[in-house]
Amino acid sequence: MSGKQKKLLVRIIAAALISVAAQTLLRGEALGQILIAAAYLLVGLEVLCSAAGNILRGQIFDEKFLMSIATVGAFAIGEYMEAVAVMLFYQLGELFQSIAVGKSRKSIASLMDIRADYAVVLRDGKEQKLSPEEVEVGETLIVRVGEKVPLDGVVTEGRTTVNASALTGESLPESKEEGDKIVSGAVNLSGVVKVRVSGRYEESTVAKILELVENSAEKKAHAENFITRFARLYTPCVVAGALLLCLVPPLLFAQPWNEWINRALVFLVVSCPCALVVSVPMSFFGAIGGASRKGILIKGASYLEILAKTDTVVFDKTGTITKGSFKVNAIHPSNISEDTLLDIAATAETYSNHPVAESLIATHKGHIERSRIHTVSEISGMGIKAIVDSETYYVGNGALMEKIGAVWHECRLPGTVIHIANNKEYLGHITISDEVKDCAREAILRLKALGITKTVMLTGDIKKTAEVVGREVGVDEICSELLPAQKVEVVEELLSQGRKTVFVGDGINDAPVLARADVGIAMGALGSDAAIESADIVLMDDELLKIAEAIKISRKTMRIVKENIWFALLVKALILALGALGAANMWIAVFGDVGVMVIAILNAMRVMIK
């Protein structure tokens, strides 16, 4: 409990004790009334001053205004204890709200701790301790045991294990040695390593994540926007209703003023929309914080709301359903040797960091002279054109061979097929295989168990390869041999059918589809700027099962939000009607306001419980 919360609790307890003592021991005496007034000011002065300040700023119709009018009015008609009770319970509700919000904020705060306070840099052979923002690309860091990795980079010396649980939600340590990539935010566990910085702080994984989390509250759900609009209209209407209730019966029907003023005050107290204004945003905030602890980063409440309605999940194949770790399993040359065909393909792909290119280079094993390469240009969705040793080569898929007019043929083996041609002369093809993730089939089964009616797999691979993978994991529909633009078209077709569609991709080359779907989820995005930028939800590791977990969190959140809205509205409507008829006193009104708010807050906190 914070210092401010403790002070508020002390004031509440002191005001309660003073007012009870005054009512019990000095009832009806002047000193008793003075003590009750003192108790009221002890717990209510802050509310009165805040209401006055808001009125001066033009913000009249808020809950503090309603509490002030109701309690001052209660004093005016001699209902002293009721006035103190209303303010006491209102402040108690505020305390509950503050504690609950603080608890949900802790889950976000734990994620914010991933930023390193400093970086130890080697400059001119000496160690310097600098802020991460001051470190340049290419500089060497020294990361000791127990320190956070301050910037993304590559290990150049040493061996260690790191804990990236703050990023991924998984506590299993990872081994790192020379040549391995290491990301900011991970904690060094076992050995001193030197790291060559690969990007500035503002481009680092940790900076992107922190920006994402800090901005998540800006994208409000429809339910939050509805409550905000509702409160703006509802509160003035309630004040007008209370005025009519107070004035019309005494003026037109000669009814007693005290009775109808009391009814109007009850009407004002119970009408306060705190339960809705507080509990609905808190439900979303708690869900975002709880998901972040599991390595699921959600960019805003609006995506939680849409995710809860999802009925269709579309997957990219490579790097999402499959591991994305390719290996060459067949080389089929035409009129040249296998080594020559592999040398041409690997040399042409030298400047690419695509997994397919990396597998070709790894299989080549020899030293590739980059001076042999004159120009390389990408042909979108098809492959590349490279001038190597003054010869023009095309390396890519069947569509590229068709485009250049080469006489080519498909491979009988399943897998990704890379075709190579010298101008129009077909030189052969290389088949590369990719392994399906162990949890892929289980992930699809869990989605279907949640009521997802359609699962689709999209890939640029040939139909035969796609069908092998699709059947293995159990998706409902397989779309193969697609260019990036065609993947967008498939998603748009599903959207046009009225389906709430989620697209799951690796975040590297799927940005257009991630952006087009109702919700884009980037898989295995640790260290991928593209994923964090383009996706609505980012899963910080390769765990496909977390897609179902994210949907479960979203549905639980929306269920709790709806429960709070209906509970608050029904209870308030009932007590408002009873108050207008004179069947509800101030104590019942207090329950209708503060009691309902506390119950709604406690219910909202359930979203943080697994």
Phi and psi in degrees as a GROMACS rama.xvg file:
@    title "Ramachandran Plot"
@    xaxis  label "Phi"
@    yaxis  label "Psi"
@TYPE xy
-74.7932  166.97  SER-2
-59.173  -41.3619  GLY-3
-64.2182  -40.9693  LYS-4
-65.9258  -39.1617  GLN-5
-63.6371  -42.7188  LYS-6
-62.54  -41.158  LYS-7
-64.4318  -40.7156  LEU-8
-63.2737  -41.4133  LEU-9
-61.7996  -42.9994  VAL-10
-64.1038  -40.6036  ARG-11
-62.8574  -47.6171  ILE-12
-63.638  -43.9637  ILE-13
-63.1202  -44.433  ALA-14
-63.9035  -39.5447  ALA-15
-64.5672  -44.8886  ALA-16
-64.8314  -43.9513  LEU-17
-62.8968  -46.2894  ILE-18
-68.0198  -39.6903  SER-19
-65.0805  -43.2509  VAL-20
-62.2279  -44.2082  ALA-21
-63.4685  -40.742  ALA-22
-70.966  -33.9522  GLN-23
-82.9501  -46.136  THR-24
-94.5568  -30.3102  LEU-25
-123.167  32.2082  LEU-26
-61.9849  129.314  ARG-27
84.9913  -11.6641  GLY-28
-90.2025  155.524  GLU-29
-61.724  -40.6715  ALA-30
-62.1799  -37.8302  LEU-31
-62.0047  -43.0267  GLY-32
-65.9883  -36.855  GLN-33
-65.0775  -42.1151  ILE-34
-65.0726  -39.5989  LEU-35
-63.8805  -41.0181  ILE-36
-63.3513  -38.5174  ALA-37
-64.9461  -41.433  ALA-38
-62.173  -40.5433  ALA-39
-61.8191  -45.845  TYR-40
-67.4599  -35.1245  LEU-41
-59.1084  -41.1738  LEU-42
-99.8342  -17.7413  VAL-43
-114.179  -10.6383  GLY-44
-59.5645  -40.574  LEU-45
-60.1536  -39.9699  GLU-46
-67.9243  -43.4647  VAL-47
-61.2032  -44.5097  LEU-48
-65.5609  -40.0853  CYS-49
-64.382  -42.1226  SER-50
-62.9737  -42.1691  ALA-51
-63.6019  -43.0466  ALA-52
-62.1842  -39.9159  GLY-53
-66.0714  -38.5116  ASN-54
-62.2566  -42.3095  ILE-55
-63.3462  -28.4604  LEU-56
-89.6512  2.67286  ARG-57
86.8151  6.42637  GLY-58
-101.171  84.5823  GLN-59
-85.6762  -51.2285  ILE-60
-89.3204  74.5504  PHE-61
-123.887  178.56  ASP-62
-66.2226  -30.8186  GLU-63
-68.3851  -36.0835  LYS-64
-62.4801  -45.4823  PHE-65
-63.5929  -43.4738  LEU-66
-63.3807  -40.5566  MET-67
-64.8982  -49.5985  SER-68
-60.3213  -45.3217  ILE-69
-63.5938  -44.937  ALA-70
-75.5856  -39.3019  THR-71
-63.8404  -39.6217  VAL-72
-63.371  -38.7475  GLY-73
-63.2405  -40.3735  ALA-74
-61.7796  -39.8493  PHE-75
-63.484  -30.9471  ALA-76
-101.928  12.46  ILE-77
85.1831  9.42581  GLY-78
-90.503  71.0659  GLU-79
-68.049  -49.9821  TYR-80
-63.168  -35.9824  MET-81
-63.6619  -39.2839  GLU-82
-62.8689  -45.8377  ALA-83
-63.6897  -42.2303  VAL-84
-61.7496  -43.2864  ALA-85
-59.3769  -47.1687  VAL-86
-69.3915  -37.7827  MET-87
-59.8648  -49.8983  LEU-88
-70.9915  -31.4055  PHE-89
-63.2869  -46.9062  TYR-90
-66.3514  -34.1257  GLN-91
-63.9597  -40.3874  LEU-92
-63.4365  -39.7867  GLY-93
-62.8026  -37.3432  GLU-94
-65.5822  -45.377  LEU-95
-58.1873  -43.5068  PHE-96
-61.4918  -45.7176  GLN-97
-61.3604  -43.2244  SER-98
-64.974  -42.5633  ILE-99
-66.1765  -43.189  ALA-100
-64.7711  -39.8641  VAL-101
-60.6402  -38.1716  GLY-102
-65.391  -43.7414  LYS-103
-69.7271  -29.4776  SER-104
-68.8613  -28.2858  ARG-105
-61.0595  -34.2789  LYS-106
-66.9512  -32.6126  SER-107
-75.1153  -41.2301  ILE-108
-61.1063  -35.7004  ALA-109
-63.0792  -33.6577  SER-110
-72.4767  -34.5781  LEU-111
-67.6866  -15.9796  MET-112
-73.377  -2.62557  ASP-113
-71.5858  -17.0073  ILE-114
-75.2087  129.955  ARG-115
-75.4154  140.807  ALA-116
-75.4828  -25.0413  ASP-117
-152.253  166.861  TYR-118
-131.02  134.066  ALA-119
-94.7598  114.66  VAL-120
-114.061  140.374  VAL-121
-89.6269  113.942  LEU-122
-130.638  123.153  ARG-123
55.4049  38.2326  ASP-124
76.9758  1.95581  GLY-125
-117.693  148.339  LYS-126
-82.7848  133.394  GLU-127
-129.473  135.625  GLN-128
-95.8017  114.627  LYS-129
-126.906  165.636  LEU-130
-75.0188  148.955  SER-131
-54.7688  -30.7346  PRO-132
-66.5136  -21.5735  GLU-133
-87.2995  -7.94445  GLU-134
-84.442  137.106  VAL-135
-97.2691  157.446  GLU-136
-62.3878  137.178  VAL-137
94.1522  -15.0489  GLY-138
-73.7731  160.803  GLU-139
-105.415  128.951  THR-140
-102.323  151.715  LEU-141
-112.673  120.92  ILE-142
-115.635  115.952  VAL-143
-95.143  169.761  ARG-144
-60.0111  132.279  VAL-145
91.0402  -10.7596  GLY-146
-90.4158  152.851  GLU-147
-82.4425  143.98  LYS-148
-72.3621  119.267  VAL-149
-79.5098  -27.8904  PRO-150
-142.977  156.908  LEU-151
-67.6117  144.922  ASP-152
-174.315  -165.387  GLY-153
-126.513  134.843  VAL-154
-69.3341  124.254  VAL-155
-107.295  -17.305  THR-156
-159.149  134.967  GLU-157
102.247  173.596  GLY-158
-143.801  140.798  ARG-159
-158.392  178.822  THR-160
-121.384  146.985  THR-161
-125.765  152.301  VAL-162
-110.594  113.988  ASN-163
-108.746  27.3493  ALA-164
-62.6325  -30.7021  SER-165
-65.5184  -22.6235  ALA-166
-95.6806  -40.6759  LEU-167
-101.918  -20.2988  THR-168
83.1328  -3.88751  GLY-169
-108.468  133.523  GLU-170
-90.9442  -1.92081  SER-171
-67.8389  122.551  LEU-172
-66.9923  151.951  PRO-173
-115.451  139.538  GLU-174
-82.4989  139.857  SER-175
-132.119  133.785  LYS-176
-140.563  -178.401  GLU-177
-52.4793  128.397  GLU-178
96.9274  -14.4198  GLY-179
-81.8218  145.361  ASP-180
-77.0882  145.079  LYS-181
-136.224  138.902  ILE-182
-110.333  152.114  VAL-183
-64.0833  146.969  SER-184
98.4691  -21.4613  GLY-185
-74.5766  150.217  ALA-186
-102.766  127.361  VAL-187
-74.8219  125.213  ASN-188
-102.66  -35.4791  LEU-189
-132.916  -14.5477  SER-190
-155.09  155.441  GLY-191
-77.9859  131.769  VAL-192
-130.792  152.09  VAL-193
-102.799  137.852  LYS-194
-129.286  127.596  VAL-195
-87.2076  122.212  ARG-196
-69.2346  129.849  VAL-197
-105.368  -7.54094  SER-198
-163.021  153.305  GLY-199
-68.4165  163.717  ARG-200
-57.5778  -44.4669  TYR-201
-64.9843  -15.7482  GLU-202
-100.716  1.29807  GLU-203
-78.5809  162.955  SER-204
-57.3508  -47.7225  THR-205
-63.6917  -39.463  VAL-206
-65.37  -41.0998  ALA-207
-64.293  -41.9022  LYS-208
-66.259  -44.9254  ILE-209
-62.4285  -40.3158  LEU-210
-63.2336  -41.4513  GLU-211
-60.5732  -48.6677  LEU-212
-66.1406  -42.5729  VAL-213
-63.3423  -31.2692  GLU-214
-93.7125  -1.51386  ASN-215
-64.0029  -30.0611  SER-216
-72.6501  -14.6933  ALA-217
-73.8006  -27.3681  GLU-218
-95.8637  89.7799  LYS-219
-80.2619  151.154  LYS-220
-76.9633  163.885  ALA-221
-60.5917  -36.3131  HIS-222
-62.5036  -40.0761  ALA-223
-66.3182  -44.5304  GLU-224
-63.9827  -36.7532  ASN-225
-62.4462  -45.5304  PHE-226
-63.3538  -39.8509  ILE-227
-62.2035  -47.5444  THR-228
-65.1589  -40.3877  ARG-229
-60.3483  -45.6985  PHE-230
-63.4432  -37.0372  ALA-231
-64.6764  -35.1252  ARG-232
-87.7398  -39.3271  LEU-233
-64.3594  -47.1309  TYR-234
-62.9356  -48.3234  THR-235
-60.3381  -36.271  PRO-236
-65.1916  -39.8446  CYS-237
-65.739  -41.8718  VAL-238
-61.8972  -43.075  VAL-239
-62.5388  -41.7025  ALA-240
-62.9152  -40.3453  GLY-241
-64.6642  -39.7593  ALA-242
-63.34  -43.5537  LEU-243
-62.9887  -41.743  LEU-244
-63.908  -34.8037  LEU-245
-76.1486  -37.642  CYS-246
-97.5553  -39.7203  LEU-247
-63.4907  -52.7974  VAL-248
-59.922  -46.3679  PRO-249
-65.0961  -39.8264  PRO-250
-77.0056  -39.5528  LEU-251
-96.0616  -27.3462  LEU-252
-123.641  12.9347  PHE-253
56.6279  33.803  ALA-254
-78.3864  156.779  GLN-255
-66.5551  133.513  PRO-256
-61.4242  -47.5902  TRP-257
-54.9697  -44.3313  ASN-258
-62.5921  -44.3091  GLU-259
-79.4977  -28.5761  TRP-260
-64.0881  -42.2505  ILE-261
-60.9571  -43.6687  ASN-262
-62.5756  -39.3158  ARG-263
-65.5376  -38.587  ALA-264
-67.0129  -40.7104  LEU-265
-59.2475  -43.4189  VAL-266
-58.2793  -43.292  PHE-267
-66.3779  -44.8372  LEU-268
-61.8459  -48.9135  VAL-269
-71.5592  -21.7618  VAL-270
-76.8523  -13.0884  SER-271
-56.5266  126.071  CYS-272
-87.0574  27.6407  PRO-273
-56.0939  -43.7125  CYS-274
-56.2298  -39.8957  ALA-275
-78.3397  -46.1612  LEU-276
-63.0223  -32.0807  VAL-277
-89.9486  -50.6708  VAL-278
-71.4633  -34.1467  SER-279
-67.6279  -52.6626  VAL-280
-61.3453  -34.3309  PRO-281
-66.5555  -33.8359  MET-282
-60.7365  -46.1534  SER-283
-67.5361  -42.2704  PHE-284
-62.7798  -42.8246  PHE-285
-63.7268  -38.4718  GLY-286
-66.168  -42.3573  ALA-287
-63.2076  -41.8396  ILE-288
-66.7966  -43.4863  GLY-289
-64.3234  -39.9984  GLY-290
-65.973  -36.0332  ALA-291
-63.1195  -32.6955  SER-292
-65.3821  -21.5518  ARG-293
-99.3045  10.9494  LYS-294
79.1583  20.7269  GLY-295
-112.946  107.603  ILE-296
-98.9833  119.001  LEU-297
-110.405  126.023  ILE-298
-77.5527  -7.86599  LYS-299
175.303  161.353  GLY-300
-62.163  -30.1705  ALA-301
-60.4997  -34.5275  SER-302
-74.7545  -30.7589  TYR-303
-62.3911  -42.9704  LEU-304
-64.2023  -43.2234  GLU-305
-69.4739  -41.6423  ILE-306
-58.9191  -35.0566  LEU-307
-64.0943  -24.2464  ALA-308
-96.3113  2.7459  LYS-309
-59.7068  134.837  THR-310
-125.079  -7.04537  ASP-311
-136.15  130.968  THR-312
-122.265  123.947  VAL-313
-109.774  131.064  VAL-314
-113.411  138.372  PHE-315
-76.4734  152.556  ASP-316
-85.062  -62.1456  LYS-317
-70.2085  123.203  THR-318
83.2168  -6.88057  GLY-319
-114.292  -65.2568  THR-320
-80.411  -34.8951  ILE-321
-100.921  167.673  THR-322
-74.7844  -21.3858  LYS-323
76.0725  9.82368  GLY-324
-103.561  90.6446  SER-325
-79.601  153.907  PHE-326
-145.442  143.17  LYS-327
-72.0768  127.055  VAL-328
-119.823  -3.6091  ASN-329
-162.796  138.932  ALA-330
-124.755  118.533  ILE-331
-120.202  90.9061  HIS-332
-81.2647  162.888  PRO-333
-129.284  104.697  SER-334
70.8264  10.979  ASN-335
-138.001  170.814  ILE-336
-80.3714  161.618  SER-337
-61.2167  -42.1608  GLU-338
-62.7265  -40.2073  ASP-339
-66.8005  -43.2413  THR-340
-61.8943  -44.7144  LEU-341
-65.0094  -39.2136  LEU-342
-62.5388  -42.8575  ASP-343
-63.2025  -47.5281  ILE-344
-64.4488  -46.3024  ALA-345
-65.6414  -40.8249  ALA-346
-64.2562  -42.8038  THR-347
-63.706  -32.5685  ALA-348
-93.1681  6.74468  GLU-349
-55.6168  -38.3031  THR-350
-86.3494  -0.28613  TYR-351
-93.4411  145.935  SER-352
-109.119  17.257  ASN-353
-68.3274  144.036  HIS-354
-54.566  -35.5077  PRO-355
-63.8156  -45.6507  VAL-356
-62.4439  -41.5808  ALA-357
-62.5716  -36.1253  GLU-358
-68.8265  -36.5456  SER-359
-65.2369  -43.7061  LEU-360
-66.6986  -39.4038  ILE-361
-64.5876  -38.6683  ALA-362
-71.1678  -32.679  THR-363
-60.9592  -43.2357  HIS-364
66.6118  -25.8012  LYS-365
-81.6728  172.76  GLY-366
-82.058  124.343  HIS-367
-96.9009  122.446  ILE-368
-79.703  108.119  GLU-369
-68.139  -19.1479  ARG-370
-65.5229  -17.7389  SER-371
-71.7654  -20.4768  ARG-372
-93.9105  122.982  ILE-373
-93.5514  -53.9001  HIS-374
-143.472  149.848  THR-375
-135.142  128.864  VAL-376
-132.857  139.326  SER-377
-86.0491  139.503  GLU-378
-110.079  104.266  ILE-379
-50.453  125.666  SER-380
74.6929  0.758087  GLY-381
-123.435  -40.7483  MET-382
154.128  -144.667  GLY-383
-135.613  159.394  ILE-384
-116.739  126.21  LYS-385
-134.053  139.168  ALA-386
-101.64  110.173  ILE-387
-121.502  126.278  VAL-388
53.6179  40.4145  ASP-389
67.0014  8.72697  SER-390
-107.999  144.618  GLU-391
-94.4521  121.439  THR-392
-120.408  146.395  TYR-393
-117.15  128.3  TYR-394
-128.582  117.515  VAL-395
175.884  -150.299  GLY-396
-93.8667  -175.859  ASN-397
-62.5591  -33.9265  GLY-398
-61.5322  -36.1478  ALA-399
-67.0196  -40.2222  LEU-400
-63.2819  -39.6678  MET-401
-63.1242  -40.5762  GLU-402
-63.0239  -39.1742  LYS-403
-89.8947  -5.17876  ILE-404
82.7686  22.3291  GLY-405
-79.3759  145.356  ALA-406
-87.9587  103.559  VAL-407
-124.282  172.529  TRP-408
-147.245  153.503  HIS-409
-75.9939  162.075  GLU-410
-94.6281  144.503  CYS-411
-75.8825  -21.651  ARG-412
-82.4159  145.343  LEU-413
-72.5205  152.644  PRO-414
133.85  178.346  GLY-415
-81.1015  126.358  THR-416
-107.463  125.331  VAL-417
-105.798  117.299  ILE-418
-96.8265  145.38  HIS-419
-128.451  134.649  ILE-420
-139.369  147.526  ALA-421
-104.305  104.355  ASN-422
54.7385  -117.079  ASN-423
-96.0702  -3.69979  LYS-424
-82.9723  119.684  GLU-425
-77.3549  125.507  TYR-426
-102.522  -13.0612  LEU-427
130.334  -169.73  GLY-428
-145.419  160.1  HIS-429
-124.257  130.647  ILE-430
-101.18  131.874  THR-431
-123.448  132.924  ILE-432
-106.328  153.898  SER-433
-134.063  135.266  ASP-434
-88.6425  137.491  GLU-435
-71.5213  139.69  VAL-436
-64.0177  143.885  LYS-437
-59.5485  -34.983  ASP-438
-94.3589  4.21784  CYS-439
-61.1288  -47.6244  ALA-440
-64.6797  -42.4375  ARG-441
-62.3584  -37.4946  GLU-442
-63.1845  -42.3651  ALA-443
-64.6302  -42.0973  ILE-444
-62.4436  -40.124  LEU-445
-66.4714  -37.6677  ARG-446
-64.0419  -41.7614  LEU-447
-66.2265  -35.2563  LYS-448
-65.0868  -25.9049  ALA-449
-83.5681  -1.09587  LEU-450
95.581  11.5642  GLY-451
-68.8392  118.277  ILE-452
-86.2644  -16.2552  THR-453
-147.492  129.507  LYS-454
-121.347  134.516  THR-455
-129.288  141.262  VAL-456
-116.083  127.917  MET-457
-110.71  139.629  LEU-458
-158.767  153.79  THR-459
-87.3701  -4.50155  GLY-460
-68.1882  164.535  ASP-461
-67.3609  158.748  ILE-462
-57.0168  -42.8158  LYS-463
-60.9286  -46.9004  LYS-464
-64.3444  -43.908  THR-465
-61.7923  -41.4592  ALA-466
-66.8508  -35.0183  GLU-467
-61.7354  -48.4513  VAL-468
-67.4336  -45.5284  VAL-469
-59.7955  -43.234  GLY-470
-66.4777  -36.8834  ARG-471
-63.7707  -40.9716  GLU-472
-91.3729  -17.4399  VAL-473
88.7121  28.322  GLY-474
-72.3392  156.293  VAL-475
-77.7987  -32.5688  ASP-476
-140.665  140.94  GLU-477
-122.862  124.943  ILE-478
-118.881  115.058  CYS-479
-115.995  171.782  SER-480
54.2163  43.4746  GLU-481
-100.355  138.954  LEU-482
-83.2014  162.035  LEU-483
-51.8804  -41.2236  PRO-484
-65.7718  -33.347  ALA-485
-71.7196  -29.8561  GLN-486
-62.6415  -41.1835  LYS-487
-61.9295  -40.4405  VAL-488
-62.5213  -39.7678  GLU-489
-62.1937  -45.6837  VAL-490
-64.2799  -40.8384  VAL-491
-63.9317  -36.0355  GLU-492
-63.786  -42.0272  GLU-493
-64.4673  -40.5336  LEU-494
-64.7253  -37.8133  LEU-495
-66.4522  -21.0566  SER-496
-83.9257  1.66458  GLN-497
83.176  15.0087  GLY-498
-84.1776  137.024  ARG-499
-81.1021  108.538  LYS-500
-112.77  129.566  THR-501
-106.783  133.86  VAL-502
-111.23  132.68  PHE-503
-116.178  118.937  VAL-504
-138.656  174.892  GLY-505
-81.9403  -5.87717  ASP-506
81.5748  -4.3088  GLY-507
-90.1148  -50.2487  ILE-508
-122.765  19.1548  ASN-509
-110.485  15.0907  ASP-510
-53.1136  -44.3709  ALA-511
-60.8782  -40.0651  PRO-512
-75.6195  -39.048  VAL-513
-57.3883  -40.618  LEU-514
-73.4999  -30.4772  ALA-515
-80.9712  -32.8627  ARG-516
-65.7064  162.502  ALA-517
-57.211  -43.5508  ASP-518
-136.935  127.744  VAL-519
-103.155  126.521  GLY-520
-114.412  122.703  ILE-521
-95.2369  126.024  ALA-522
-94.1932  146.384  MET-523
51.9674  44.2603  GLY-524
-88.6146  11.2889  ALA-525
-58.632  111.753  LEU-526
90.9573  -0.616481  GLY-527
-99.958  105.825  SER-528
-60.5563  -40.4241  ASP-529
-59.2144  -40.1753  ALA-530
-65.0215  -48.449  ALA-531
-64.7616  -33.4107  ILE-532
-72.3638  -45.1907  GLU-533
-94.2794  -22.1832  SER-534
-88.3265  157.357  ALA-535
-89.9525  -30.2689  ASP-536
-130.758  135.298  ILE-537
-119.713  121.386  VAL-538
-95.2602  121.123  LEU-539
-80.9854  5.34625  MET-540
-143.354  -170.604  ASP-541
-93.0517  19.6268  ASP-542
-81.0611  99.2724  GLU-543
-62.4187  -28.7361  LEU-544
-63.6863  -18.6238  LEU-545
-72.0602  -14.349  LYS-546
-65.2186  -46.9812  ILE-547
-62.7876  -38.1879  ALA-548
-62.0594  -42.6161  GLU-549
-62.9625  -40.4675  ALA-550
-65.8159  -40.839  ILE-551
-62.6165  -42.3936  LYS-552
-60.7536  -44.2343  ILE-553
-64.5342  -41.4725  SER-554
-69.4173  -39.1196  ARG-555
-63.4398  -41.2102  LYS-556
-60.7578  -48.5059  THR-557
-66.6726  -34.1551  MET-558
-64.0219  -42.9903  ARG-559
-67.3155  -40.8732  ILE-560
-59.2371  -46.141  VAL-561
-65.5742  -40.2573  LYS-562
-58.0608  -44.9903  GLU-563
-66.5732  -41.5262  ASN-564
-62.6518  -50.1838  ILE-565
-68.6554  -40.6892  TRP-566
-60.5652  -48.6088  PHE-567
-63.0503  -45.9087  ALA-568
-65.1991  -42.0955  LEU-569
-68.1322  -45.2912  LEU-570
-63.7716  -43.9458  VAL-571
-65.6343  -41.0899  LYS-572
-61.5809  -41.5983  ALA-573
-64.0919  -47.213  LEU-574
-72.1449  -33.1962  ILE-575
-60.2899  -43.5196  LEU-576
-65.689  -43.4092  ALA-577
-63.8359  -39.779  LEU-578
-62.6988  -42.8429  GLY-579
-64.5826  -31.3188  ALA-580
-87.4944  -3.29035  LEU-581
83.4832  11.1966  GLY-582
-96.3784  1.00323  ALA-583
-126.895  131.274  ALA-584
-96.5404  -174.199  ASN-585
-65.0139  -32.0343  MET-586
-66.5533  -40.8129  TRP-587
-65.4677  -37.5081  ILE-588
-62.596  -38.7325  ALA-589
-61.1751  -43.0485  VAL-590
-63.4438  -41.5391  PHE-591
-61.1269  -26.0314  GLY-592
-97.6365  -71.4975  ASP-593
-70.9341  -42.7562  VAL-594
-59.5411  -46.2239  GLY-595
-63.9087  -38.3075  VAL-596
-64.4948  -44.3661  MET-597
-63.3358  -44.092  VAL-598
-62.214  -42.0165  ILE-599
-65.1773  -39.5098  ALA-600
-64.3002  -46.6513  ILE-601
-60.8788  -37.7922  LEU-602
-66.5493  -39.9003  ASN-603
-63.5791  -32.5322  ALA-604
-67.8915  -16.6801  MET-605
-62.8497  -23.0477  ARG-606
-65.8177  -22.3036  VAL-607
-85.5615  -6.46636  MET-608
-98.2162  130.306  ILE-609
